[in-house]
Amino acid sequence: ERKQSEQINLKVTTQKISRNGRLTQRWHTDPQTQRLYRMVTGCVPIVDGGKILFVSASRKPEWILPKGGWEMDEGMEESAIRETFEEAGVLGIIGSRLSDIEYETRKSKKRKSDLQEAQKRAKVTCETHSISPDAKTSCDTSVTSTETPSGNTNSLAEANVDVSNVDMARIRGQSKPSDETSSVASDTSSGYSHVRLSLFPLYVSEVRAEWPESGRFRIAVDIDEAIRLTESRPEFQAALKEVKERNLHLPRKDSNLQLVLDR
């Protein structure tokens, strides 16, 4: 572990900026469900006293574990160490891989919720403007959750209920609505909806003052506080609970860490 980690550390510290883009990242399609997963790696950084190191998220006011897309030209351990260095600016000795975690992205969950709400509004509007009983009947919908071949889950209506351009633009994350009316039944939003996350314990031996994403803040907390902080991120919480159950956060014989972190 130590020799492998030291070799990877030397390699990743030569880069001055983070790797960006998803064209060279790894993806996996489940042969049974045909669900598409983005392959993501990262670490649970463990510092002096068995505390867990978090970094601030780049887009939201929350503490997260460092992670990111697994590139095709690197091994899993290298990807995990690289992502941790890029986001948290720490290096160390990598431990054994934790249990993989599969989860649906928050963006995908929100998209489904927005689609369902848009359907409800469209149905009410249709019924309100219906004149004949036959016209009203055509507004009845049965909302189901259907997966596309790419693994993206969308809420679909069995009847032809049109959702407004404004609603569909909001659901898709567009700044402006399109010129065409969208049918809920025909809308299959592009992009992945699920992630397969592989995390490793990282026993931190060095904290850099400057690193590729040095605009992030860092904080170290004990394991119980770390689990509490991740209540809204069950994928992180599951990994931290495994770390605690296996006592992986306890000081190792080969570590002698005296670290100073920004609070």
Order of alpha helices (4+ residues) and beta strands (2+ residues): alpha-beta-beta-beta-beta-beta-alpha-beta-beta-alpha-alpha-beta-beta-beta-alpha-beta-beta-beta-alpha-alpha
